[in-house]
Amino acid sequence: MDYGFNELQQMIRDLARKIAEERILPERARLDEAEEYPKEVMKTLSDSDMLGIYIPEEYGGMGGGCMELSIAIEELSKVCGGVAICYAANVLGAYPILLHGTEEQKKKYLPQFATGKMFAAFGLTEPNAGSDAGAVETTAVRHGDTYILNGTKQWITNASEAHVFTIIASTNRKRGARGISAFIVERDTPGFTIGKKEKKLGIRCSPTCELHFEDCKIARENMLYKENRGFRVTMNTLHKARPGIGAQAVGIAQGALDEAVEFAKNRVQFGQPISSFQAIQHMLADMATQIEAARLLVYHAARAVDSDAKDAAKIAAMAKVFASDVAMKVTVDAIQVCGGTGYMRDYPVEKYMRDAKITQIYEGTNQIQRTIIALALVKESSKK
């Protein structure tokens, strides 16, 4: 199908596909089993200039946007959702600086992200705050020209590999969501430590860790945007990133479908390939149809984000929730098509299912996405 890709987007698609097939595919099972960060793959992505897709040209990037990122993430996810999120989480950590940083902050960090000299991570979630972003308990207390951070972040993707973190902390607990701020924190800042690496169901090669702040002193110039305006930084970041999670989900689902089709063509029962059975055919047809619908919605959302459409946040939420639900259903069905073989860990379909589940959870659970969508609909209706 012609998705209307321009020359740059076609180049990104082809390059990401080549890297996925040649560098990730031979390593994905080992990386998953060992829970090992894909350093060599990330170096390949860096050497291929893929890390700077979304960064403006004046800061050393390609000047692309959400659409270009979504294309790359989808292609990587067709082979391994874990490697894809190692790539995408770096973008999530950099977005707050790109969207709300000062010119000095952008010049300092964005060229480093574009070349892979630095990686980034985004620190929002805590033991008692996640979907409720305004409930963060990590505090940032101002003392002259510095802020003192204290608290813990939980389940932070890319934490053990990142050099720079964008951290959301409360600067006025009484104001809730209107009292949080965003800060740039470098890895070697005194008082900042990275906790244990979590053991997860899926995306195992992607490191997920706790972050600990104990009297961590941050210079005032490391604040992003304005004091007590961190909720806006958070929401703008997540809205812009959600099509990428939708793209990850589409890629995972497509990879699982490709495996299921190939298996159905070669698995013989009752003297014929199971792909000749109507029950299997209908499953495969439904899987393909659902994936195509999800892909088109993700591309629509990415283009809406890039054009700053009024309803971009709503469409991005729709893309994330629909694509991730499709990924979960398709990967479960792919295992069913492959039967006992699909359930075995030496066959890739079970990994696709494990990787798919997180897309329904992170960067805003699907229940939160539905709330965002519904509130947008009500707001739009009241304006008519």
C-alpha positions in Angstrom: 0.0 0.0 0.0 1.2 3.5 -0.8 1.2 5.5 2.5 2.3 8.7 0.9 5.9 8.6 2.2 8.2 11.2 1.0 11.8 10.5 0.0 13.2 10.9 3.5 10.5 8.7 5.0 11.2 6.0 2.5 14.9 6.1 3.2 14.3 5.9 6.9 11.9 2.9 6.5 14.4 1.0 4.3 17.4 1.8 6.5 15.5 0.8 9.7 14.3 -2.4 8.1 17.9 -3.3 6.9 19.3 -2.7 10.4 16.5 -4.7 12.0 16.9 -7.7 9.7 20.7 -7.7 9.6 21.7 -6.6 13.1 18.8 -7.2 15.4 17.3 -10.5 14.1 20.4 -12.6 14.7 20.7 -11.2 18.3 17.1 -10.8 19.5 16.7 -14.2 21.2 20.0 -13.9 23.0 19.4 -10.3 24.1 16.0 -11.3 25.4 17.3 -14.3 27.3 20.3 -12.5 28.7 18.3 -9.3 29.4 21.2 -7.5 27.8 21.1 -3.9 26.5 21.8 -3.9 22.7 24.9 -1.7 22.7 26.1 -2.8 19.3 22.7 -2.2 17.7 22.5 1.2 19.2 25.9 2.0 17.9 24.8 0.9 14.4 21.7 3.2 14.7 24.0 6.0 15.9 26.5 5.5 13.0 23.6 5.5 10.6 22.3 8.9 11.9 19.0 7.3 13.0 19.3 8.7 16.5 18.8 12.2 15.1 15.7 11.7 13.0 13.5 13.9 15.1 16.1 16.6 16.0 16.1 19.8 13.9 19.0 20.2 11.5 20.4 23.2 13.3 21.2 20.9 16.2 22.7 18.1 14.1 19.6 16.1 13.3 17.6 15.1 10.2 14.8 17.6 10.9 12.1 15.0 10.8 9.2 14.6 13.3 6.8 12.1 14.8 6.0 10.6 11.4 9.6 9.7 10.7 10.1 8.4 14.2 7.0 6.2 13.9 8.2 4.7 10.7 11.6 3.8 12.2 10.1 2.4 15.4 7.6 0.2 13.5 10.3 -1.3 11.4 12.5 -2.1 14.4 9.6 -3.5 16.4 8.7 -5.9 13.6 11.9 -7.8 14.7 12.2 -6.8 18.4 10.0 -4.6 20.5 12.7 -4.5 23.2 15.4 -3.0 20.9 12.8 -0.6 19.5 12.0 0.8 22.9 15.7 1.2 23.7 15.7 3.5 20.7 12.4 5.2 21.4 12.9 5.8 25.1 15.9 8.0 24.3 13.5 10.2 22.3 11.1 10.3 25.2 13.8 11.6 27.5 14.9 14.2 24.9 11.5 15.5 24.0 11.1 17.8 27.0 14.3 19.6 26.1 13.3 19.8 22.4 9.8 21.1 23.2 10.5 23.4 26.2 14.2 23.9 26.6 16.0 27.2 26.4 18.3 27.8 23.4 21.3 27.1 25.7 19.8 23.8 26.8 19.0 22.8 23.3 22.5 23.6 22.1 24.1 21.7 25.0 22.1 18.5 24.7 20.3 18.0 21.4 23.5 17.6 19.3 24.7 15.0 21.8 21.5 13.0 21.4 21.6 13.3 17.6 25.0 11.7 17.5 24.5 9.1 20.2 27.2 10.6 22.4 24.5 10.9 25.1 21.3 9.0 25.8 18.3 10.3 27.6 15.5 9.0 29.9 12.3 10.4 31.2 11.6 10.3 34.9 7.9 10.6 35.8 6.6 7.4 37.4 6.8 6.8 41.1 5.6 4.1 43.6 2.4 6.3 44.2 2.3 8.3 40.9 2.0 7.2 37.3 -1.2 7.7 35.6 -1.9 10.4 38.1 1.0 12.6 37.1 0.1 15.4 39.4 0.6 13.1 42.5 4.4 13.0 42.2 6.1 12.9 45.7 9.6 13.7 44.6 10.2 17.2 45.8 12.4 20.0 44.5 12.9 22.7 47.1 14.5 26.0 46.0 17.5 27.3 47.8 18.8 30.5 46.1 20.0 29.5 42.7 19.6 25.8 43.2 16.8 23.2 43.8 17.3 20.3 46.2 15.7 17.1 44.9 14.6 14.3 47.2 12.5 11.2 46.3 12.3 8.0 44.2 11.3 7.3 40.6 10.2 3.8 39.5 10.2 1.8 36.3 12.3 4.3 34.3 13.1 3.0 30.9 16.7 3.4 29.7 17.8 4.4 33.2 21.0 2.4 33.4 22.2 3.7 30.0 21.1 7.3 30.0 23.5 10.2 30.6 20.7 12.8 30.9 17.4 12.6 32.7 14.3 14.8 32.5 12.8 14.6 36.0 9.3 15.7 37.1 9.2 16.9 40.7 6.9 18.8 43.0 7.9 22.4 43.7 4.6 23.2 45.5 2.8 20.1 47.0 -0.3 22.1 47.9 -1.0 22.9 44.2 -1.0 19.3 43.0 -0.6 19.1 39.2 -0.2 22.9 39.1 2.8 22.7 41.5 5.2 20.3 39.6 8.2 21.3 37.6 10.6 19.7 35.2 14.4 19.5 35.5 17.4 18.3 33.6 19.5 16.0 35.7 22.9 14.7 34.5 23.9 11.2 35.6 26.9 12.2 37.6 25.1 14.7 39.8 25.9 14.2 43.5 23.0 12.8 45.4 21.5 11.0 42.3 21.8 7.2 42.1 20.4 4.6 39.9 18.8 1.6 41.6 18.3 -2.1 40.7 17.4 -3.3 37.3 13.9 -4.8 37.2 13.2 -8.2 35.8 10.3 -8.0 33.3 7.8 -10.1 31.4 8.8 -8.6 28.0 11.1 -6.0 26.4 13.8 -7.6 28.5 16.8 -6.1 26.7 15.5 -2.7 27.6 16.8 -1.7 31.1 14.2 -0.5 33.6 15.4 0.9 37.0 14.6 3.0 40.0 16.1 6.5 40.4 17.0 7.8 43.8 17.5 11.5 44.8 18.9 12.4 48.2 19.6 16.0 48.7 20.5 16.2 45.0 21.4 19.8 44.1 20.2 21.0 40.7 21.2 24.4 39.3 18.3 26.7 38.6 19.2 27.0 34.9 18.5 23.2 34.6 14.8 23.8 35.1 12.7 23.3 31.9 10.2 25.9 31.0 8.9 27.6 34.2 8.5 26.7 37.8 5.2 24.9 38.6 4.6 24.4 34.8 6.0 20.9 34.7 2.6 19.3 34.1 2.4 21.1 30.7 5.9 19.8 29.9 4.8 16.2 30.9 1.6 16.2 28.9 3.1 17.8 25.8 5.9 15.2 25.9 3.5 12.2 26.3 1.1 13.4 23.7 3.9 13.8 21.2 5.4 10.4 22.1 2.2 8.3 22.0 2.1 7.7 18.2 5.5 6.1 18.7 4.1 3.6 21.1 1.3 2.9 18.6 4.0 2.3 16.0 5.8 -0.1 18.3 2.5 -2.0 18.8 1.9 -2.1 15.0 5.4 -3.4 14.4 5.1 -6.1 17.1 1.7 -7.2 15.7 3.1 -7.3 12.1 6.1 -9.4 13.1 3.8 -11.9 14.9 1.5 -12.1 11.9 4.4 -12.7 9.5 5.5 -15.6 11.7 2.0 -17.0 11.9 1.5 -16.9 8.1 4.8 -18.6 7.5 4.1 -21.3 10.0 0.6 -21.9 8.6 2.0 -22.3 5.1 4.4 -25.0 6.3 2.6 -26.8 9.0 0.8 -29.9 7.5 -2.1 -31.5 9.2 -4.6 -34.0 7.7 -2.5 -34.0 4.6 -2.5 -30.3 3.8 -1.1 -27.0 5.1 -3.2 -25.5 7.9 -3.3 -22.3 5.8 -5.8 -24.1 3.7 -8.3 -24.4 6.6 -11.0 -21.8 6.7 -10.7 -21.4 10.5 -7.0 -20.4 10.1 -7.6 -18.3 7.1 -10.2 -16.2 8.9 -7.9 -15.7 11.9 -5.1 -14.5 9.6 -7.5 -12.2 7.7 -8.8 -10.6 10.9 -5.3 -10.1 12.2 -4.1 -8.5 9.0 -7.2 -6.2 8.8 -6.8 -5.1 12.4 -3.1 -4.3 11.9 -3.8 -2.3 8.8 -6.4 -0.2 10.6 -4.0 0.4 13.5 -1.2 1.4 11.1 -3.3 3.9 9.3 -4.5 5.4 12.6 -0.9 5.7 13.9 0.2 7.4 10.7 -2.8 9.8 11.0 -1.9 10.6 14.6 1.8 11.1 13.8 0.9 13.6 11.0 -1.6 15.3 13.3 1.2 15.7 15.9 3.6 17.1 13.3 1.1 19.6 12.0 0.1 20.7 15.6 -3.6 19.8 14.8 -6.0 20.9 17.5 -7.2 17.4 18.1 -3.6 15.9 18.0 -3.7 14.8 21.7 -7.0 13.0 21.2 -5.9 11.3 18.0 -2.6 10.3 19.5 -4.4 8.7 22.5 -6.7 6.8 20.0 -3.7 5.5 18.1 -2.0 4.3 21.2 -5.0 2.6 22.7 -6.2 1.0 19.5 -2.8 -0.2 18.2 -1.7 -1.7 21.5 -5.0 -3.5 22.0 -4.6 -4.9 18.4 -1.0 -5.9 19.2 -2.2 -7.9 22.2 -5.0 -9.6 20.4 -2.9 -10.4 17.3 0.0 -11.8 19.2 -2.3 -14.1 21.2 -3.9 -15.2 18.0 -0.5 -15.8 16.4 0.4 -18.2 19.2 -3.0 -20.0 18.7 -2.2 -20.4 15.0 1.2 -21.8 15.8 -0.2 -24.1 18.5 2.3 -25.7 20.8 5.2 -24.5 18.7 4.1 -20.9 19.3 4.1 -21.4 23.0 7.8 -22.5 23.1 10.5 -20.0 23.9 12.7 -21.1 21.1 10.1 -19.8 18.6 9.7 -16.0 18.4 5.9 -15.7 18.6 5.7 -16.0 22.4 8.2 -13.1 22.7 6.0 -10.9 20.5 3.1 -11.5 22.9 5.3 -10.7 26.0 6.6 -7.6 24.3 3.1 -6.5 23.2 1.6 -6.3 26.8 3.6 -3.3 27.9 2.3 -1.2 25.0 -1.1 -1.2 26.8 0.5 0.0 30.0 3.4 2.5 29.6 3.2 6.2 28.6 -0.4 6.2 29.9 -2.4 3.1 30.4 -5.1 2.4 27.9 -7.7 3.2 30.5 -6.2 6.6 30.9 -6.1 7.0 27.1 -9.9 6.4 27.0 -10.4 9.0 29.6 -8.3 11.5 27.6 -10.4 10.7 24.5 -13.7 11.0 26.3 -12.8 14.3 27.9 -11.7 15.7 24.5 -15.0 14.6 23.0 -17.0 16.3 25.8 -14.9 19.5 25.4 -15.4 19.6 21.7 -19.1 19.1 22.1 -19.4 22.0 24.5 -17.9 24.3 21.9 -20.5 23.5 19.3 
